[in-house]
Amino acid sequence: MNDQIERPIDTTTMIRVGGQLGSNCAGIYEDNNGQRYYVKELESPMLAKNEWIAAQLYQLAGAPTLTYIPTVNSHQVATRWEKLDKQSLAQFSDDERRQAQQWFAVHAWMANWDAVGLHGDNQGVLNGQVITIDVGGALLFRAYGDPKGKAFGNDVYEIITLRTNQDNRRAYDLFGSMSKLQLIDALSRVSRLSDDAIIHTIQQHGGSDKLAIKMVNRKHSITTQLTTLMQHSNDD
C-alpha cells in the first residue's frame, strides 16, 4: 500500500469518473490502462506538499496508508483508488481496533488530530490490514487547510489529548481505552526512528529544515514520555 509510483500522474489526460468523497474538492480519475486514482484539489501547493510529506513520514514509521502518487499539478494530492473491505471505525472488529491502536503514537507525532475522522471514516481496512485513509490533517495544517500555528510545537501533547479529549470523539473512542503496555508499544514505534532518517525523508521531499528539526524534537518528546511511562510501569 505504500509502494511508490515515481512518474507523476496528469489528470488532464484522464477521464473523471467520480466525485469527491471527503471534505476537500476532489474526484476519481481513470487513466488509459483503467487504473483509478482519488485526486484532491487543494488551495495551494503548500497544502499538497504538506500532505505528501506526511504520507512519506507515515511510510517511514511503517504505518499503513493508501498509496500516495505524485502529480503533475502542484495543487493536487493523489492516492491509488482501492476498494476497501471496511470504510469506518464503526465496522471494525476488536482485532482491527487493536491494529489501529498500534499506530496511535505515529498520529500523535504527526499532530494528526483528524487521524480517526469526524465520523470514524479516516480509518479503514484494505486486504485485511487497517490503514489510515487520509493524512491531510497531519503536520502543519488542519484537515480543512487552516494552519495549526503554535498548536503544532515541539512537545507532543497529543499523547494525552488524542486519548482524553472527548470533543475529538472518534479518537477518544479508539485510543482512550489503550492499556499501558499498548501505549509503550505504540510510543516505541516512533521512538526507535532515527533522527537522520526523519531529516532525510523531509528534506528529500521538499520539506523545510525547520520542519525536519521540529519532527526530530517531537520524536524526542515521545521518547521522554515513553521513558516516564516505562519507569512508572516498573514501579507498579
N, C-alpha and C positions, 0 to 999 in steps of 0.2 A: 504493500500500500504506500510505502514511502519511496519506492524506486522512482528515479527521476528520468524524464524525457528532456534532453538538453535543448533540442530545437524548439524555439518559441512557436506557439500556435498563433495563427492570424484569423480572427473571427470574420474578417471581411471576405474570406474565401470559403466560408462555411454557410450552412443553412441553419437558421434559428428554428428550432423545433419545439421549444417550450419556454414558459415564462419564469419569473422569479418565484422562489420558494421561501426566502427569508426576508429580513428587514431591508436589505440593500437592493438597489436596482440590479437585475441580473437576468440571465436567460440560459437556456440549454441549447448548445450548438452542436451540429454534426458535421464531421469532415467527409471527404470523398471516400474514405475507407469504412464509413459507418461508425467510427468512434465518436462518442459524445462527450461533451465537457460542460460543466456548470461554470459559467463565467459571470463574475460580479463586476459591475461598472462603478468604480469608486470616484469620489470627488477630486482626488489628487493622486499623483504618482507617489507622494509620501505615504499615503494610507496604504496603497498597494504594496509598496516596498516593506512597510512595517509588517503586514500580514505574511509576506513571503519570508522575511527573516524569522518571524515567529514559527512558521512551518519548519524551517531548517533547524531551529533550536529544539522543537519537539522531536524531530528526527534524531538529532544528536543525543537527546536523552532517552531515546528508544520508545517514546510514547506514540502509539499508533494514531495516525490521522488519515484522511483521504490523501490521494496522491496529488500534490500541487504541481502544476505545469507552468513553465514560463510563457509569457505572452508578448507579442509584438507591441501591443498598445500598453503604454506605461500606466494607464489608469485602471487596467484590468487585473483581476486575480482569477485564476482558473484551477479547477480540480477535475480530475477524470471522473466522468459520470459513472456511478455504481448503483446497482440495485441492492439496497440494504436489507438484511434479514430483519432488523428491528430499527425503528426510527425515533424512539424516545425512551427515556429512563423508565417510564411507567410500564414498559413492556419487558424490562429486564428480569431475569431470574436472580436468585440470591448469588449464584456463582458469577454472573455477569456484573452485578453490583460490586462484588469483591474485585473483579478485574478492573473496573473503572476506578476504584479506590486506590489501586496501586499507583496511579499517576497523579494523585492529589497534589503532591509537592511540586510536580512539574507545573501544574496550573498555577499554584501559588507563586512559584519562582517567576513565572511569566506574567504575574499580575492579571491573569485571565479570569476576571470576575464573572465572565459570561461562559465559563467552561462547560456548565451543565445546560445553560439556556433558560430563558424565562419560563418555558413550558417543559423543560427537561428534554428538549429536542436538539440539543447540541451534542448529545451522546447517542451513539447508535451501535449496531452490531453488523459486521461485514464478514462473511465466511467464518462465523463463529467467534470472531475477535471483536472486543469492544474498541471503538475508535472515537476520537473527537472529530466531529463533522466539520466544524468551522473554527478557526483560531483567530478570527478577526478582532476579538476583544482582548488580545494579548498585547503586552509591551506598552507602547506609548499612547495608544488610543483606545477609547471605549468602543463597544460594538457598533454604536451609531456614528462613530467618527470623531467624537469630541475628545480633545486632548486630556489626558489624566493629570498632567502637571505635577505638582508636588505630591500627589497621592501615589505616584509611581516613584518611590525613593529607593534608597539602599537597603532599608530594613523590610523584611518580608512579613508584614503584619497579616498577610493573607493566610498564613499557617493557622492563625486564630480565627480571623473573620470569616473565611470560607466554611468554617465548621460551626460557627456560633451565631452569625448574623441571620436572623430569621426573615429579614427583609429580602435576602437572596435565598428564597425558599427552596428552590431545587438543589442548590449547592448544599444548603443546610441538611436537607433530607438525605442526600447521598453521603456527605462527608462527616456529618455530625456524630454518627454512631461508630466511627472508627476506633478500634482499640489502640492501646499504647503500642503494642507490637506492630500493628498495621501502620501506625504513624512512623515508627522507627524505620520500617521497611521503605515507606514512601519517601521519607526525607533522605534516606541513604541513596536513593536513585539519583538525586540531584547532587548530593554532597560528593559523590565519587567522580563527577565530571571534572576534567582537568581545566584549569584556568586557560591554558593555551588553546585548547580545543574550542572553548567558548569564544575567545577573542578571534581566533581564525575563522570560525563559522560566520560571525557577524561581519567581519571585515571582508571576507570573501564574497559576501552577498550584498555589499554596498552599504552596510550599516556604519555608523559613526564610531570613532574611538570612545566618545562619551558613553554611548550605549553599551559598548563592549565592557568598559570599566564598571558601569553600573550593574551589568548582569553578573560579572565576577563578584562584585561586592554583595549582590543579593544571594549568590551561591554561598558565600562565606556566612551570611546571616542565617541561612538554613543550616549550615554545618554547626554553628554555635547553638542553635535551637536543638539540633539533634544531640549534641553532646550533653546539654542540660537534661534532655528527655531520657537519655540513656543512664545518666547519673541517678536521676530520680527512680528509674526502673530498677537499678541495682539496690536502691535503698528500701524498696518495697519488700 
